[in-house]
Amino acid sequence: MKINAAVLEVLGSPLLIKSIDAPPLLPGQVLIKILFSGVCRSQLMEVKGKRGSDNWLPHLLGHEGSGIVQEIGKGVTKIKVGDEVILGWVKGDGLEAPGAKFKCGDQVINSGCVTTFSNYSIVSENRLVKKPISLPFDIAVLFGCALPTGAGMVLNELKPSTDLSIIVLGLGGIGLSALMALKALNIKMIIAVDISDEKLALAKQLGATHTFNSKNHNIQQDVHKLTDGGADRCIESGGHVATIELGFSLIRKKGGKVLFASHPPDGEMIKIAPHELISGKSIDGSWGGSTIPDKDIPIMHNLFQKSDAPLGSLLGKRYKLEEINEALDDLEAGRVFRPLIVMEHLE
């Protein structure tokens, strides 16, 4: 079977579009017809070589998508041929299968347990979740990474009471997902912080009660004045050491907490004054919002349906697979919230 795929061969270089040959399925593997793939900042970091050395080159990429099951390997029981599914990087129920090894001539092309930058993909059973019937395939992509992480940080980890003041710092897919979850929970003070006026305007539409552009404000002074000494919580997803440190400066002493899901370049370190920790501030990282996909995705879908959250506003420009390098460049430059790759198939 021939598959059109974007292949990373050299770190820091554009992805190459290749026609590759799919191997037979191993136990626990599932062949998926990919309809849509998202493009996440962590994938951008990987392409740019900012996540450290890569021993698997050349390989496929992508970890959030939606599609239809075409074939299942031995031992797969959670799904069947014809099921509509969400592909995500967070482990769920089912078998853990190794990444498939594709061929392009004599070249072996590696893949992980889930990849989505191709019109078909071989995926481990435990990286798949059945798509809710009422959920459109394009919106479903968000449940592969952005929503489980952002909404998961709110629902599974912070579990905030409505009277808390909460900052969302960094308004990409994860930050906006967290913001919509806060809105759905009726949090009274939701403070959005970013360097993009366009993103801040969207945050206001999605439920932020206050917005600050950190380029144009004395942000610490403004937030401390608004919150009488600092916010109760900060959800940070700006992707930089500087934004993690900024978030820590915006929370209050005696109980303020930063929860971050950033992926700063490998080797960079955050700096925090020890006295701030002694004074009662805390900081923690989030791994996928502590989401358990098979349990939590239906819960999140129902929550956003009931709150009438405009999930489609998180999706940005649509691209063909052949335009994936343009999508990566647009994401890096901040020209798009969440690029969406629309796959083509020869029936």
C-alpha positions as CSV (number, residue, x, y, z in Angstrom):
1,M,0.0,0.0,0.0
2,K,1.3,3.4,-1.0
3,I,1.1,6.2,1.6
4,N,1.8,9.9,1.1
5,A,3.7,11.2,4.1
6,A,5.8,14.1,5.4
7,V,9.2,12.7,6.4
8,L,11.8,14.3,8.7
9,E,15.2,13.4,7.4
10,V,17.5,16.2,8.7
11,L,16.9,18.2,11.9
12,G,16.3,21.9,11.1
13,S,15.4,21.2,7.5
14,P,12.0,21.2,5.8
15,L,9.9,18.0,5.8
16,L,10.0,16.0,2.6
17,I,6.8,14.7,1.0
18,K,7.4,11.1,0.0
19,S,5.4,8.1,-1.3
20,I,6.2,5.3,1.2
21,D,5.2,1.6,1.4
22,A,3.3,0.3,4.4
23,P,4.3,-2.9,6.1
24,P,1.9,-5.6,7.2
25,L,0.3,-4.9,10.6
26,L,1.8,-6.2,13.7
27,P,-0.2,-7.3,16.8
28,G,-1.8,-4.2,18.4
29,Q,-1.4,-2.0,15.3
30,V,-4.2,-0.3,13.4
31,L,-4.3,1.1,9.9
32,I,-6.1,4.5,9.8
33,K,-7.3,6.6,6.9
34,I,-6.3,10.0,8.2
35,L,-8.8,12.8,7.3
36,F,-7.3,15.7,9.3
37,S,-4.1,16.3,11.3
38,G,-3.3,19.1,13.6
39,V,0.1,20.7,13.9
40,C,1.4,21.2,17.4
41,R,4.2,23.4,18.7
42,S,6.0,20.3,20.1
43,Q,6.1,18.9,16.5
44,L,7.6,22.2,15.4
45,M,10.2,22.0,18.1
46,E,11.1,18.5,16.9
47,V,11.5,19.5,13.3
48,K,13.7,22.5,14.3
49,G,15.9,20.2,16.4
50,K,15.1,22.0,19.6
51,R,14.2,18.8,21.5
52,G,17.7,17.4,21.6
53,S,19.3,14.6,19.5
54,D,17.2,12.4,17.4
55,N,18.3,8.8,16.9
56,W,15.3,7.7,14.8
57,L,15.9,9.7,11.6
58,P,14.4,9.5,9.1
59,H,10.9,9.3,10.6
60,L,7.3,10.4,10.5
61,L,5.7,13.0,12.7
62,G,2.3,14.2,14.0
63,H,0.4,13.3,17.1
64,E,-3.1,14.6,16.8
65,G,-5.6,13.6,14.1
66,S,-8.9,12.0,13.2
67,G,-9.8,9.3,10.7
68,I,-11.5,6.0,10.0
69,V,-10.2,2.5,10.8
70,Q,-9.3,0.5,7.7
71,E,-7.7,-2.6,9.2
72,I,-6.8,-4.0,12.6
73,G,-3.9,-6.2,13.7
74,K,-4.0,-9.3,15.9
75,G,-5.3,-8.7,19.4
76,V,-7.0,-5.4,18.8
77,T,-10.4,-5.4,20.5
78,K,-11.2,-1.8,21.4
79,I,-12.1,-0.7,17.9
80,K,-13.2,-2.4,14.6
81,V,-13.0,-1.6,10.9
82,G,-15.1,1.3,10.0
83,D,-14.9,3.0,13.4
84,E,-14.4,6.8,13.4
85,V,-11.5,7.6,15.7
86,I,-9.4,10.3,17.3
87,L,-5.6,9.9,17.2
88,G,-3.6,11.3,20.1
89,W,-0.3,11.0,21.8
90,V,-1.5,10.3,25.4
91,K,-1.7,6.6,26.2
92,G,-5.2,5.2,26.6
93,D,-6.7,1.7,26.9
94,G,-5.6,-1.1,24.6
95,L,-2.4,-2.7,23.4
96,E,0.9,-0.8,23.1
97,A,2.3,-1.6,19.7
98,P,5.7,-0.7,18.3
99,G,6.1,2.0,15.7
100,A,5.8,0.8,12.1
101,K,8.8,0.7,9.8
102,F,7.9,2.0,6.3
103,K,10.0,1.7,3.2
104,C,10.8,4.2,0.4
105,G,12.9,2.2,-2.0
106,D,15.8,0.9,0.1
107,Q,15.3,3.6,2.8
108,V,13.7,2.6,6.1
109,I,11.5,5.3,7.6
110,N,10.7,4.9,11.2
111,S,7.5,6.0,13.1
112,G,6.3,6.0,16.7
113,C,3.1,4.7,18.3
114,V,1.2,7.5,16.6
115,T,1.9,9.6,13.6
116,T,-0.5,11.8,11.6
117,F,1.5,13.7,9.0
118,S,0.3,11.2,6.3
119,N,-2.9,10.3,4.5
120,Y,-2.8,6.9,6.1
121,S,-1.1,5.8,9.3
122,I,-0.3,2.7,11.3
123,V,-1.1,3.5,15.0
124,S,-0.9,1.7,18.3
125,E,-4.4,0.7,19.6
126,N,-3.8,2.6,22.8
127,R,-3.4,5.9,20.9
128,L,-6.9,5.7,19.5
129,V,-10.2,6.7,21.0
130,K,-13.6,6.3,19.4
131,K,-14.9,9.7,18.1
132,P,-18.2,10.8,19.6
133,I,-20.8,10.5,16.8
134,S,-21.8,14.2,16.9
135,L,-18.3,15.5,16.8
136,P,-17.1,16.7,13.3
137,F,-13.8,15.1,12.1
138,D,-12.1,18.5,11.9
139,I,-13.0,19.6,15.4
140,A,-12.1,16.0,16.6
141,V,-8.4,16.7,15.9
142,L,-8.4,19.1,18.9
143,F,-9.2,16.2,21.2
144,G,-5.9,14.5,20.3
145,C,-3.6,17.0,22.0
146,A,-4.8,20.6,22.7
147,L,-8.0,19.9,24.5
148,P,-6.8,16.9,26.6
149,T,-3.8,18.9,27.7
150,G,-5.4,22.3,28.2
151,A,-8.8,21.3,29.5
152,G,-7.2,18.4,31.4
153,M,-5.0,20.8,33.3
154,V,-8.2,22.5,34.5
155,L,-10.4,19.5,35.1
156,N,-7.9,16.9,36.3
157,E,-5.2,18.9,38.0
158,L,-6.3,22.4,39.1
159,K,-9.9,21.5,39.8
160,P,-10.6,25.1,40.6
161,S,-13.4,26.6,42.6
162,T,-15.4,29.4,40.9
163,D,-14.0,32.1,43.2
164,L,-10.4,31.8,42.2
165,S,-8.5,34.2,39.9
166,I,-6.8,32.2,37.2
167,I,-4.3,33.4,34.5
168,V,-4.0,31.7,31.1
169,L,-0.6,32.7,29.9
170,G,0.0,31.8,26.2
171,L,-3.0,31.6,23.9
172,G,-2.2,28.8,21.6
173,G,-4.3,25.7,21.3
174,I,-3.6,24.5,24.8
175,G,-4.1,27.9,26.4
176,L,-7.4,28.5,24.6
177,S,-8.6,25.0,25.5
178,A,-7.8,25.7,29.1
179,L,-9.6,29.0,28.9
180,M,-12.8,27.5,27.5
181,A,-12.8,24.8,30.2
182,L,-12.5,27.6,32.8
183,K,-15.4,29.4,31.2
184,A,-17.5,26.2,31.1
185,L,-16.8,25.9,34.9
186,N,-18.0,29.5,35.5
187,I,-14.7,30.7,36.9
188,K,-15.3,34.3,37.9
189,M,-11.9,35.9,37.0
190,I,-10.1,34.5,33.9
191,I,-7.1,36.6,33.0
192,A,-5.7,36.1,29.5
193,V,-2.1,37.1,28.8
194,D,-0.3,37.0,25.4
195,I,1.8,39.2,23.1
196,S,-0.8,39.0,20.3
197,D,-3.7,41.5,20.3
198,E,-5.5,39.2,17.9
199,K,-5.3,36.2,20.3
200,L,-6.3,38.4,23.2
201,A,-9.4,39.6,21.3
202,L,-10.3,35.9,20.7
203,A,-9.7,35.1,24.3
204,K,-12.2,37.8,25.3
205,Q,-14.8,36.3,23.0
206,L,-14.2,32.9,24.5
207,G,-14.7,34.0,28.1
208,A,-11.7,35.9,29.4
209,T,-12.8,38.6,31.9
210,H,-9.5,40.5,31.6
211,T,-6.8,40.6,29.0
212,F,-3.2,41.9,29.1
213,N,-0.6,42.2,26.3
214,S,2.6,41.5,28.1
215,K,4.6,43.6,25.6
216,N,2.6,46.7,26.3
217,H,2.0,46.6,30.0
218,N,3.9,46.5,33.3
219,I,2.3,43.1,33.6
220,Q,3.3,42.3,37.2
221,Q,2.1,45.6,38.5
222,D,-1.2,45.4,36.5
223,V,-2.0,41.8,37.5
224,H,-1.0,42.3,41.2
225,K,-3.3,45.4,41.3
226,L,-6.2,43.5,39.7
227,T,-5.9,40.5,42.0
228,D,-4.8,42.2,45.2
229,G,-1.3,40.7,45.3
230,G,-1.2,38.1,42.6
231,A,-3.5,35.5,41.0
232,D,-4.4,32.2,42.7
233,R,-3.4,30.1,39.7
234,C,-1.6,30.4,36.4
235,I,-1.9,28.0,33.5
236,E,1.2,28.6,31.4
237,S,1.6,27.3,27.8
238,G,3.7,30.0,26.1
239,G,6.5,27.6,25.3
240,H,9.4,29.6,26.7
241,V,11.5,29.7,29.8
242,A,10.7,33.4,30.1
243,T,6.9,32.8,30.1
244,I,7.2,30.2,32.8
245,E,9.2,32.6,34.9
246,L,6.7,35.4,34.1
247,G,3.8,33.2,35.2
248,F,5.6,32.5,38.5
249,S,5.9,36.3,39.1
250,L,2.2,36.8,38.6
251,I,0.8,34.5,41.3
252,R,0.3,35.3,44.9
253,K,2.4,34.3,47.9
254,K,0.8,31.9,50.4
255,G,-0.9,29.5,48.0
256,G,-0.4,30.7,44.4
257,K,0.4,28.0,41.9
258,V,1.8,27.8,38.3
259,L,1.0,24.7,36.2
260,F,2.8,24.7,32.9
261,A,2.8,22.6,29.8
262,S,5.5,24.4,27.9
263,H,8.2,22.8,25.8
264,P,11.1,25.2,25.9
265,P,14.2,24.2,23.9
266,D,16.2,21.3,25.3
267,G,18.8,22.3,27.8
268,E,17.2,25.6,28.9
269,M,16.5,26.1,32.6
270,I,14.0,28.2,34.5
271,K,15.3,30.5,37.3
272,I,13.2,30.9,40.5
273,A,14.1,32.7,43.7
274,P,14.1,30.2,46.6
275,H,12.4,32.8,48.8
276,E,9.4,32.8,46.5
277,L,8.9,29.1,47.2
278,I,9.4,29.6,50.9
279,S,6.8,32.3,50.7
280,G,4.2,29.7,49.6
281,K,4.3,29.8,45.8
282,S,4.5,26.5,44.0
283,I,5.1,25.3,40.4
284,D,4.4,22.1,38.6
285,G,4.5,20.7,35.1
286,S,1.7,18.9,33.4
287,W,2.0,15.8,31.2
288,G,-1.0,15.9,28.9
289,G,-3.3,17.3,31.5
290,S,-3.2,14.0,33.4
291,T,-5.9,12.9,30.9
292,I,-7.1,9.3,30.6
293,P,-8.3,9.5,27.0
294,D,-11.0,6.8,26.9
295,K,-12.6,8.2,30.1
296,D,-11.9,11.9,29.8
297,I,-12.5,12.7,26.1
298,P,-16.3,11.9,26.3
299,I,-16.5,14.0,29.5
300,M,-14.7,16.9,27.8
301,H,-16.9,16.6,24.7
302,N,-20.1,16.7,26.9
303,L,-18.8,19.7,28.9
304,F,-18.1,21.7,25.8
305,Q,-21.4,20.8,24.2
306,K,-23.3,21.9,27.3
307,S,-21.4,25.2,27.5
308,D,-21.8,25.7,23.7
309,A,-18.0,26.3,23.5
310,P,-17.0,27.4,20.0
311,L,-14.2,24.8,19.5
312,G,-13.9,25.6,15.8
313,S,-12.4,29.0,16.7
314,L,-9.2,27.2,17.8
315,L,-8.6,25.9,14.3
316,G,-6.7,28.1,12.0
317,K,-5.9,28.0,8.3
318,R,-6.2,24.7,6.4
319,Y,-3.4,23.3,4.4
320,K,-2.7,20.3,2.1
321,L,-0.1,17.8,3.2
322,E,2.2,19.3,0.5
323,E,2.0,22.6,2.3
324,I,3.0,21.3,5.7
325,N,6.2,23.3,5.8
326,E,4.2,26.4,5.3
327,A,2.0,25.4,8.1
328,L,5.0,24.9,10.4
329,D,6.4,28.3,9.4
330,D,3.0,30.0,10.0
331,L,2.7,28.4,13.5
332,E,6.2,29.4,14.4
333,A,5.6,33.0,13.3
334,G,2.3,33.2,15.2
335,R,0.2,33.7,12.0
336,V,-2.1,30.8,12.9
337,F,-3.6,29.3,16.1
338,R,-3.7,25.7,15.2
339,P,-2.9,24.7,11.6
340,L,-5.1,21.9,10.2
341,I,-3.8,19.5,7.5
342,V,-6.5,18.2,5.2
343,M,-5.6,14.9,3.7
344,E,-6.3,13.7,0.2
345,H,-6.9,10.1,-0.9
346,L,-7.1,8.3,-4.2
347,E,-10.1,6.0,-3.9
